[in-house]
Amino acid sequence: MRRAYESLLRAYLGMFPCVGIVGVRQCGKTTLLDALPEGFRRFDLERARDVDLVSRDPDLFLRLHPDKVAIDEAQVLPSLFPALRVAIDARRDVTGRFVVTGSSSPGLVRSLSESLAGRIGLIEMAPLAWAEVQPRGREPGLVALLVERSTRAHDLAGLLRPRGTIGEVHDFWLRGGYPEPWLRREPKFRAAWMESYVATYLLRDVGRLFPGLDQHRFRAFLGLLAGLSGSVVNYAEVGRMLGVSQPTARDYFTIAHGTFLWRQLPAFVRNPLRRIVKHPRGYLRDSGLLHRLLRIPDLDALLAHPQMGRSWEGMVVEELVRALGSLGIGHDCWYYRSSGGAEVDLVLEGDFGLVAFEIKHSGGTGAGARRALRDFVREQRCRMGIVIDNAERPQLLEQDIVSVPFACL
């Protein structure tokens, strides 16, 4: 499967001396290195021989290998980043010299940003997106049109086309985006792979990064995350459920977010006089992993599950954010909820403007149901409001509000 990040990788190699690829373990970072231009040498810091070669003297290693070097799982060796800065500054005007990848480390992005500020193009990679699983046709998806400031709501209704059937959409939702279960589609393999993945994440990655962590309590926290996905997070309440302090509960969420397992959405606050909910909301980033933790075996069980709506909402949020990331489009994201219950599921802002989203699993949204979206669009002077649903085709609902089926993403 061709990854959407390949074009961004090539573009960044022409702009920056170093490119960093970060993301959750097993999302495809190492495989993306196959798209590097000919001549790149690859070193894997989870291979003993390569660790010994690089770690003995990182400065000397980079002097001996000054160009076209890719270093996989760089978070294993923090001393590499200052050495990279020195090597880059020796020939600051030369682009495309180094590529580093890393996963499962809250401090990795901070280390890259602090040590290599202005010298690195950072790509946050995610598991497979819907457009990568269903690369049909050449029509642009929703986000590709949205980032063009000239696009209006009626343009989306006229230009977008579905990439797949409603059955394929639901199959993707159930499976999630991790590449390996897509390559081997047997349900038993997917279940075993997910179980092994959680154990590996907990014991290998988190245990290595945080050796003093109470793994028994953190495992309980992971199980709790599935039930919390799509809800407003109250750290004090989570702490009571786990038998830990509120600061410890907050630290657990920081670890889950920093290791790319959990996405935390802050509340949208622009009017300090308006009473709104200010706690963050969060989602497990991959729907397949969520369904495994909830012990949902098939689509029928998913559609009957009480968290079906939250699961769908989280999957759509992640698809939109992933699409912006694969294009290298800087953005901020929030959710909005007033004290009276008016809610907007996702608010995105970037150079493309302010856009609000309502997310529904059903195939249609009445005028009353979209009142909160309409009010928010007008109060905040949004560029447009978009309802993501499972309708058969895009439809202009109002002058600045459009309904877009998920299949068109």
N, C-alpha and C positions, 0 to 999 in steps of 0.2 A: 504494500500500500504506500503510495507516494504521500509524504508528509507535507503539510502546508508550510512548515517552517523552513523548507529547503530554500525557497526564494529569499526569505529574510536572512538566512545564514550567508548566502552568497552576497547579498547587498551589504551586510555588516562587514564582511571580509574586505570589501572595497572601501570601507569608511574608517575602520578602527584597526589599530595594531593588534588588538586582542578581542576575541569574541568569547563570552561566557554563556554556556547553556546550562540552566538549572531547572530542576523539576523533580517531581516525586519519583521514587525508585520504580524501575520497570515501565516507564512511560515511553521509552524509545530514544533516549539521548545517545547511547552508544551506537545504535543503528543509524542515527542521523549523521554520525561522523563518516559513514560510507559515502555521503554526498559531498565530502570535501574534495577540492581540486586535486589532481594528481600531484604526487610528490610529498604529501603530508606524511610525517611519521607519527605513529600513535603509541602512547605509553599509558598503561593502566595501573593506577596506584592501588588497586586491589590485587595485583599480581606481585608476589614477593620480589622477583628479580627487578621489576621496574621501580618498585618502592626503594629498593637499595640503591639503584642507579641514580635516582633523582634526589633522594633525601640526604645522601652522604654530603653533598655540597650543591645546593640548588643554584647558586650563582655560577659555579663552574659548569654545571650541566647546561645552563642556558647560554653560556658563552660558547660551548661546544656545539649546541643545537640552536642557532640564533634565528632560524626561519622555518616556517611550515611544520610546527610541532603541535600535536593535539595531546592533551593530558586528561585522561578520563578519571572521574571520581576524585577531583582535586581537593575536596574537603578533608581527605585523609591527612594532608600535609599542609597545615596553615603557614609554615615557613616558606612555602612556594610563592605566596603572593607578594611579599616585599622584594623577593628576587626577581619576579616578573616585572615589577615596576622599574627596577634598575635596568633590566635588559631592554625594556621598551624605550626608556628615556635615552639610552645610548644611540638609538636610531628612531626617534620619535615620529619622523615623517613617513616611515614605511608602514603600510597597512597589511593586514592579512597574515601576520607572522605567527600568532599563537591562537589556539582554541583550548579552552578548559571547560570541563563539564563537572557538575556536582549535584548531589541529591541529599535529602534528609538531614539538613543542617541549618538551624535557624540563624547561625552566625555566618553562613557562607556568603549570602548576598551582601551582608554588611561588610565582610572582609573584602569582597570584590569591589564594592562601592568606595570604601575608604582607601584601600591600597592602590586601586587602579582608576580612580575618578578621572574622567575625561579621556581615558585610554582604552576603555572597554565598551563594547556594545553587548548588552545583556538580553538574552532570550529566555523567557520563562516558558518552558515546554510543559505540555499536559498530555495525558493519554489521548487516544484517537477521538476526533470530533466527528459529528454526523457527516459533514462534507467530505471527510477523508474516507469514511466507510462507504459512502454513496457518492462517488465522484462522477455523477452523470451529467452529460451536457457541458456546455461552456458558459451557461448563464451565470451571472454573478449571484452570490447569496445575499442575504439581508444586510449583513455587516459591511460587505464590500460596497454596497450601494449607499449605506447610511453614512459612511465616512466622507462621501462626496457632499460638500455643503449645498450644492445645487439641487440635491434630491429632495423631493417633497413627498408628502403622504400619498398623493394620488399616483406618483411615479412608482412607489413600491407596489401598489395595487395592480399596476399595469405591467410591470416588468418581471416580477418574481414568479418562478415556476417551481413546483415540487421536485425534489431530488429522488424521492422514493415513494412507496405506498404507505398507507397507514399501518399495515402489518410490519413493514420494515422499520418504521419509526418506533413502534412498540418493542420490537426485538432489540433494537439498539438501546432503548431505555432500560430494558431488563438486564442486558448484558453489561452495560457500561463500556468504557473505552480502552481498558488495558489491552495492549496489542496481542500478548501471547494467547489468551483465551479466544481471541478472534481467529488466530491461525489454526488452533485446534478446537473445534466447536463442540466437542462432546460435553454434555452437561456434567458428567462425573468429573472430567478433567477440570472444568471451570470451577466446580465446587472445591476440589482438592487444591487447586492453584490458589484460590482466594484464602483458604484456611492457612496454607503455607505462607502466603504473603503477609497476613496479619502477624503470624508468629515471627517472621523474619524482620518485619518493621519494628516490632516490639523488642525482641531479644537482641537483634544485631545492630540496628541503626540507633534506636533511642537508647538502648542499654549502653552502647559504646559512647554516645555523645553525652549522656547524663548518667555516669556510673553510680551516683548516689540516689538515683530515682527509685522510689518504691514501686517495683514493677507489678506487684500484685494489685495495688491501688490504681496504677496507670492502666492495667488491663481492664479493670472494672470501669475506668473512665472511657476507654474505647468502646465498650459495650453501651455505655450511657450516651455516647456521641450519636449513635444511630437513632436513638429515641429523640434526641434533641435537634436533629437535622431539620432545618426549616423553621425553627422556633426562635423566639427572643431569648437571649442568654442572660441568666441571672447568676452571677458568680457565687453569691452567698448561698443560694438554694442548691446549686451543684455541689458546693463544699459540704453542705449538711448531708446530702445524699451519699457522698463518698466518705464522710467522716474525716474531712481535712479542712484546713482553714480557707477562708476566702482568697487570700493571696496565693495559696498553693493551687486552688482550683483555677485561678487566672493563669498561673504558670503552665498548667496542663493545656489550656487552650492555646497559649502562646507556642508551646511545643508542637501541638497538632497543626496550627496554622503555619508555623515556620518550616515544618517538614512537608508542606504541600498536601497534607491529608485533608485539611479542614479550611474552608474559606469563611472568613469573618467579614460581614458587611456592617459598617457603622451606620448609625441612624443619620438621615438627612436633616440637617439643622441649618436653616438660613434665616428664620425669623425667631429671634430669642424670646419674643413676647407670646408666641403661639405655644399652646400646650401640646407637646408631642412625646412619644415614647423615645427615650434616648439610649436604652440598652442596645447593644449590638445584636444582630441576627447572624446565624451561621448555618453552613451546610457541609456535609461530607462531599468532597469534590467529585467523586466518581459514583454514579448511581449503581453500578454493578457491585461495588464494594459495600455500599449501603444495604442493598438487598441481601447480600450474603450475611452481613451482621444481623439483619432483621430476620434471617432464616426464611426468606421468601424464595421458593423453589422455581416458580413458573409464573407466566403472565396472569393466569386466572387468580392465583393467590395474590399477586400484586394489585390487581384491579379491585380486589375485595378487602385489601388491607387498610386499616384506619389511617396510615401515613401515606397513602397513595398520592394525595394532592401535594403534600410537602415534598415527596420524592420527585414528582414531575416538575414542580417549581424549581427545586435545586438543580435538576438536570438542565433546564432551560437557561437558568442564570449562568451556569458554568459554560454552556455552549456559546453564549454571547461574549462572555469574558475571554474564553479561549480564542474565539475568532479575532477579537481585537489584538490579543497577544501575538497570534501567528502573523498578523500584518505589521507588527511593530508599532501599533497605534497607542500612544500614551493616553491614559484615562483614569478617572476616579469612579468608584461605584458605591452606592448606598442603597438602603431601603427606606421607606417612609411610612410612618403610622402615627396618626393623631390620637390624642387621648379619647376622642369620640369613636374611634374604630375605623376611620377612613384610612385606606392602605394603598400604597403603590409598591409592587413587589420588587422593582429594580429601577434605579435611577443611574444613568450613565452620563458622564460629562467629559469632554475632551475638546480638541480643536474642531470637532464636528458639531459642537454645541451641547445643549442639555436635552436629553431624551428620556422619557418615562415609559415603563413597561408594566403591563398587567399580564399575568400568566394564568391560563386556564387550560385544564385538560379537556374540557368539553369542546364541542365544535361550533359554539356560537355564544355571543355575549350580548344580552339585552341592554337597552339604554340605561336602565336603572342600575345594573350591575357595574357599568363603567363610569358611574358618576364621580367616584373618587379620582379616577384617572383624568377625567375631563376637568375637574376643579383644579387638580394639581398642575396640569398643563397650562391652564390659564393664569393661575396665581403666580407660578414661577416663570411664566413666559417661555415655556419649553419650545424647542423647535417642532416637536411632534410627540404624540403618544402612540404606542404600538401595543396591540393585544396579540400575544402569542398563544395560539390555540391549535385545535385539530380540525379546523374547517376544511372544506374541499379546495378552496381557492382563496387568494388574498381578496380583501374587500375594503373599500373606503367606507368607514362608518360615519365619520363627520369630516369637516374640512381639514382638521389637523390630527385626526385619529384614524388609524388603519389597522385592520385585522390581518395577521400574517400566520399561515399554518407553519408548525414547526418544520415540516418537510421542506420548506423553502429556505431554511437557515443555511 
